[in-house]
């Protein structure tokens, strides 16, 4: 994994035994940027929403609003998941997968999002939860904003809850068996499973 990635807590985000804690008002994490895209990828997150603010992001990597965004959030102010990869207009529907009843307020949820060509998938707690074949691979570039808990859109809400860890695979869309193994190991003791951990590979 890439040990050069660092994260800076902004506006009072704190690290607890469970993970990073965000107040839903203005807390977020600002990450070291890195180049990715142009190939399959996977994102794993272990999260607990306390409340569902408007399109509140688990993460949003971008160059700004509607500018090469790659993100995972809730949909509107609901418990629905939204896995988005946008090269331009996010309202086009391309590069977007939403699944209802994905997150649960006050409950830890293991989420894995993958993209391989035009196929995007979301897994909840080790099982496939949604698929679209109208996706798109993120553009290969170094985005200027790598944020956890904050959206590139100023009109969106901040993340309210805890994030135990995030892990990224570049060049690989993990399969169902691998995702099930990650879910089984979600409370393990490997470096990737430690609270407040962010790893890229």
SVG drawing of the C-alpha trace seen along z (x, -y; Angstrom):
<svg xmlns="http://www.w3.org/2000/svg" viewBox="-35 -26 40 42">
<polyline fill="none" stroke="black" stroke-width="0.4" points="0.0,0.0 1.0,-3.6 2.3,-4.8 2.8,-8.4 -0.9,-9.2 -1.7,-11.5 -4.9,-12.9 -5.5,-16.2 -8.4,-16.6 -10.3,-19.8 -12.7,-21.9 -12.7,-19.5 -12.9,-16.0 -11.5,-13.6 -10.2,-10.1 -11.8,-7.7 -11.4,-4.0 -14.2,-3.4 -12.8,-5.7 -12.9,-9.2 -15.9,-11.1 -17.6,-13.9 -20.2,-16.3 -22.2,-16.8 -21.7,-20.6 -18.3,-21.3 -15.9,-18.5 -13.9,-16.7 -10.6,-15.1 -8.3,-16.6 -6.1,-13.9 -2.9,-13.9 -3.8,-13.8 -2.7,-11.0 -3.1,-10.0 -5.7,-7.3 -8.2,-6.4 -8.3,-4.9 -8.7,-1.4 -10.9,0.7 -11.0,-0.3 -12.5,0.7 -13.3,-1.3 -14.0,0.3 -15.4,-1.6 -16.7,-0.7 -19.1,-3.5 -21.8,-4.4 -24.1,-7.3 -25.7,-9.0 -28.0,-11.1 -28.5,-11.5 -27.6,-15.0 -28.2,-16.0 -25.9,-13.9 -23.3,-13.7 -20.1,-12.2 -18.1,-9.3 -15.5,-10.6 -15.4,-12.9 -12.3,-13.1 -12.6,-15.8 -11.5,-19.0 -14.6,-20.7 -18.3,-20.6 -19.2,-18.3 -15.5,-18.0 -14.2,-14.5 -15.8,-13.5 -15.5,-10.0 -17.6,-9.7 -19.7,-7.6 -22.6,-9.1 -26.1,-8.8 -28.8,-9.8 -30.5,-13.2 -31.5,-12.9 -32.3,-9.1 -30.5,-5.9 -30.0,-5.1 -26.4,-4.7 -25.0,-6.7 -21.9,-5.6 -20.8,-8.2 -18.2,-8.6 -18.6,-11.8 -16.6,-13.3 -19.1,-16.1 -22.8,-16.6 -23.8,-14.3 -27.5,-14.7 -26.8,-12.7 -27.3,-9.5 -24.2,-8.0 -21.6,-6.8 -24.2,-6.6 -25.5,-3.7 -28.0,-4.2 -29.5,-1.4 -32.2,-1.9 -32.1,-0.9 -28.3,-0.6 -27.2,-2.6 -28.7,-2.3 -28.6,-5.2 -26.6,-4.3 -25.5,-1.0 -22.1,0.0 -22.3,0.9 -19.5,2.4 -19.6,0.9 -17.6,1.9 -17.9,0.0 -16.3,1.3 -16.1,0.2 -14.8,2.2 -15.4,0.6 -19.0,-0.4 -20.0,1.9 -20.4,0.4 -21.4,2.5 -22.2,1.9 -21.8,4.5 -23.4,4.2 -22.1,6.3 -20.4,8.7 -23.2,9.3 -24.0,7.7 -26.6,4.9 -26.8,3.2 -25.3,3.2 -25.4,0.9 -23.9,1.4 -24.2,-2.3 -21.2,-3.3 -17.8,-4.8 -14.2,-4.4 -12.8,-7.5 -10.4,-9.7 -6.7,-9.1 -5.5,-12.3 -4.5,-13.8 -7.6,-15.5 -7.1,-18.6 -9.6,-17.8 -9.4,-14.5 -12.0,-14.9 -13.5,-12.5 -16.8,-13.7 -17.2,-16.6 -18.8,-17.1 -17.3,-19.1 -20.8,-20.7 -21.3,-23.5 -25.0,-22.8 -24.5,-19.3 -24.4,-18.4 -21.4,-17.2 -21.0,-13.6 -22.6,-13.0 -21.2,-9.9 -18.1,-7.7 -15.8,-6.2 -13.6,-3.4 -11.4,-3.1 -11.2,-3.5 -9.2,-1.3 -8.7,-1.8 -7.6,0.6 -6.5,-0.9 -6.4,1.4 -8.6,4.0 -12.4,4.5 -12.7,7.0 -15.0,10.0 -17.8,11.3 -15.6,13.8 -13.0,11.2 -15.6,8.7 -17.1,11.4 -13.6,12.0 -13.2,8.3 -16.5,8.2 -15.5,11.2 -12.3,9.4 -13.9,6.0 -13.1,6.1 -9.6,7.7 -6.2,6.4 -4.5,5.9 -3.3,2.3 -6.1,1.7 -8.7,2.5 -7.3,0.1 -9.6,-2.8 -8.9,-6.0 -6.9,-4.2 -6.8,-5.3 -4.9,-3.1 -4.4,-3.3 -2.9,-0.7"/>
</svg>
